[in-house]
Every structure is written in C-alpha cells, then in structure tokens.
Amino acid sequence: MTLEQIDELIISGYSVFFTGKFEEATTICNQAFELCRDTIYRQGLAGCHSLNARLLVNARKRDEAIEELLKSIVLLEEIGNTHYKAHQLYLLAICYFHSEQYSVSRQYSEKALEMFREVGDEYGEADALSILASVCGQTSDYKCALEYGLLSYELQIKNNLLNDAGSRLINISTIYSDQAEHSQAINYLLQAIDLKLKYKEAFDSRKEETGSPIYVYNHYTFIKKPNDRTLSDAYINLGTAYQAIGNYTEASQYLQKALEIKRTLGDNYGEAAALNNIGLIFLEIKDYSTAEWYFLQTIPLLEYINNKQVTATLYYNLGIINISNNKIVEANEYLEKSEQLFGEIEYPIGQLMVIEQRAVIALLEKNYKLVFHYLFTGLTLSNLLSAKIFEVMFLSLKGDAYTETGEYDKAISAYNQSVSIAQNQELYSKEAEVLLKLVALHKQCGNLSEALTCLEQYQLIKEKLSTTESEHNLRNMQILHQVELYKTNEELSKAKIKQLEMELTIKQKESELLNQELALKVQTMVIQMEETSRFKSEILTITKLEEKPSEIKRKIVLKLRNSPILRDSWESYLESFRKVHPYFQEVLESEFKDLTSMEVKICILIRAGLRSEVISQILSLSERTIENHRLRLRKKLGLSDSESLGIFIRQRQR
C-alpha cells in the first residue's frame, strides 16, 4: 500500500469518528497503525496516535489520551511538521483543561498559539486563544480572559465563522456573569444569539460556506452541524442573567425558548437546567406553588443528567418551599437528600446551606436544643471555610433562638457579633436585617437609647444601600440602553440592507433590460446594413441591364419601394448606447481631444463589443478602412504593440 493510500485510510478513520461510529474508527485506526509501522511512516503514525487520543477522550480515558498526543508530538518534531504539531499541542491543552490542570493547559495553549501565528493559521490561532481565555477565566484572571476571548472572536468574525464567534461571546458573557456584571453579560449574549441565529438560517438554507473548520489528520475540513444545542444554552444563560438583575419577564421568556429547544433535542440535562432556572424565578418572587411545580417537573430528569450538585440544589430548594408551606416532614426529607448529595461531591457550602435550613425548622418546632446543635455545627464549619456570610446568618439565628428563650443579653451579643462581621465584609443588606432585630429587642427590653442608635445605624445602611442600588440600576440602565440601541441599530441595518438589496435588484434588472435593448439595436443595425449592402448590389445589377433607360428606372423605383433601407439612424443607436454607458463618449472626448467624429464612432462600436467586420457594415466602410482607423486610434491613444485596443476602450468609464 502506498503512503497516499495509507493517508486516505487514516482520513477515513477520522471521518467515521466525527460521525459517531467509534468502533469502526477504532478498527481503522488499528489497521493504519500496522501499515504505518511496517512502512516506518512517521507522519501516519502521528495521525494514528492523534486519532487514538480522540477515541480515548471519548471513552473518558483522558490520561491515556494525553500519552498518545505526546507520542504524536515527538514524531512530528522528528519530521519537522510544525503545523500539525501545533494542533496536537492545542488538543493537549484541551485535555489538561478538562483535567483541571490549568497551568499546564495554559503552557500548551501558548505554545500552540505561537506556532499557529508562525504558520499563519488563523483558524488554529482563534482556537488557541479561545482555550487560553477559558483557562484564564477558571483561574479568575478575568482581564486576560477577556483579552484572549475578544481576539478569538475577532478572528472568527473575520473568517465568517458565525457560530464559533457566537460561542466566544457566550464565554465572554460568562466572565462578566462571574463578576456579577450581568448587564454586560446580557449585551454579549444578545450579540451571540444574533450570530447563532444567522448561522442557523444559513445552515437551514444549506449554504456552502456554513460550518466549523476542524483539522483532520493533515488538513482542514468544514464540519457542517446544527447549533440548536448551543443556541438554547445561550438562551438559558441570557435568562439567568436577566433573572440576576430582577427582570423576570425577559428571563422567563428566554428560558421558555431554551426549554422548547431542549425538549425537541431530547437534551435531558438542558431541559432540567431550564426548568430549574424557571423554578428559581418563581422562588425569588415567592410564588412557591409555581416554583414547586417546575422543580417537580425536573425530578424525573435527574436520573438522566447525573449531576449531583444540580440535583442537591434542587432538593434544597424544594426543602425551602416546604418550610414556607409549613410541611416540615417533606422539608426534612428533601433536605436529607440534598445534604447527602452535597456530602458525596464534597461541597461544604451546600452542606452549610442545608444546616441553616435545619436550624430554621428546629426553631419553628421550638426544639431549641437541636437549634443550638445545628448552629454550633454551622458556625464551626463556617469558621473553617471562612464563609463569613454564613457566620452572619448563623449568629442572627442564634440571636433569634436566645430571644425566644428569654436570654436577651445573649441574644443582643449574638446580634452584635453578626452586625460586626456583616459590617467588616460589607454585607449591607444582612447588616440592615440584623439591626432591625436589635431595634425590636432593645425596645422590648426598654433600652430606648440603644434602640435609637441601632435605628440610626439602620437608616444609614438603608441610605447606602439605596445609593448603591441607584448607581447599580443607573449603570444597568445605561448598559441595557446600549443593548436596546444595538438591537434597534441592528433592525435598522437589516431594513437598510434589505432596501439596498431591492434597489440593487431593480438596478440590475434595468441594466439587463438596457443591455438587451442595446444588443437588439446593434443586431437590428447589422441586419439593416446587410440589407443595405444587398440593396446596393441589386441596384448596381439593375443599372447594368441592357434595357431601355425607362425600363431600368421603373425597376429601380419598384426596388426602392419594397426595400427596408436603414429603419433606424445612427442617432437612434447612440441614444440607446448612452443609456447603458452614459459618460463613455464624454470622458473619451475629454481625454483624447484630437479624435475625429468617425474615430469616436468606431470607439463606441468597439466598446459595444463589435468586430471590424460588423463595424464596417454599420458605417458602410470597407474592413481595410476600419483597420486603418484602428491603427490611427492606437497611436492617438498611446498604446504599445502589446496592448489591446479593445481592452483599453472597455476599461474607460462605464
């Protein structure tokens, strides 16, 4: 088997891999391995190792995949294939990223980026920048994450990779969401959705240029695939962002869009995420019955998604709803399930959330011994984790418990500790909440001076919160105004483009009609000239007849009566020509002032695409005369022997 045939076999292995036929791809890969070893074909071996790495990643054997990629890189270094090596480094960076070894992933990403730039591969460069942005985002280096993400996006837009560019904007929006910059996240998500919808429209209409470039073995190929899954993910993210700024109407609309797509795709995980987020909206507005309905719809999907954190959080939220509905038995059951799952994934913050709700239940049941047990456990774990917000909440609950048991001094002490921590951590809303409890307790104890002091503190905090909220709302309004402006401009742009397209279509049709009209005129003139030529010949024949002059005259008159001599004049033709080329004659005569009227006529007919033979018939001149005129024209126009008169004239003003 030749090396070219081995290459074809390896490429076929990649092809079946990308169509999901993993067993067939494994068989082909093993066959190719043997052939490459027999022929000591190192590039082929590198390609086989790379394909095997993809198969191992698919089988969730990431460590073994990394070993295969390293073998591929060694072989490519030996043969000096920098381009292919860059792609293997990029795949290594992805493997290490998913293994959460971010520093190693960054090293390989940077090496790949350098090589892609060296070989001028903008597709690869965009991919390397994308993984670098993801690495920086995971390590909270948000500035670099944004820089790399935007560079990747710009390259993909430049190369018309609309779907990939949309995905980059989704990643950028996540960076803003992580920093609670939800309005900025919304801005990028709306742009991402717009790009993905444009790609979807192109994909559905089967346009050739749609798809994503993937480096297969030793060349790029475009993979054409629908983007409904990522589009629906963008809708979920957008709904969540609107939810975070309290715009529940927009949030629910986008989440419902996502839900419809996820159900169509049979994406259980996505459906569960959408249902859960819609439930959270109703939970926040305290519509507990509706929230519970959405959460219960999610439960049957949990066995498919196998995500313990999502499942644990869902059970936790159902626990809160049942506490609010005073269904303590059901609440405890949900919280028990939640606590178990949070423990299995070693997520202590989740366990703190559950402990807090158990303390609330114990307080409702007036089981103070159990309350203090949960509070002691919660405060100990909060201190270990430096989870200050939970310290504030547990101390506040401790104050509530002491207040109910009549131990007011201990209650005041617990509340004061809670206020102090909240103040230091700038948890103003929690501080205000506890200060109100202190005001009520001091009044109850007759400590009016202390109550007044706490009330003044409360008023200052409320003013600060009000100012902060106003500034935040103003900033949100400014950003959302920009978003609306972007949407409006986008709509106006689309309308303008549509109008221009219509105008262009009309112009094109007009131009086509004029060209057709001009062509018809030329054809008519040629026919007329041919008829004229025949007519002249026939007249000449009549004059040579050996007949009486009166008889010859009679025949000529009869011939004139029946002959269609020049139905249209030169001026009529020129009028049609000017409709198509309105400035040709004007520009020609202004540039070359010494042209005769006959030479201008010849230029016009050459511009119309006519040959000397046809021009001679139209102008009633011999072909030799026309050729002599062309020679004089070449001199006057300053053309060299190698330059074409026809091309020169056709390049004049159209």
Helices and strands as residue ranges (DSSP letters): H 3-18, H 22-39, H 42-58, H 62-79, H 82-98, H 102-119, H 122-138, H 142-158, H 162-178, H 182-204, E 212-216, E 219-223, H 228-244, H 248-265, H 268-284, H 288-305, H 308-324, H 328-344, H 348-364, H 368-385, H 388-404, H 408-424, H 428-445, H 448-543, H 549-562, H 570-580, H 584-591, H 597-607, H 612-619, H 623-636, H 645-650
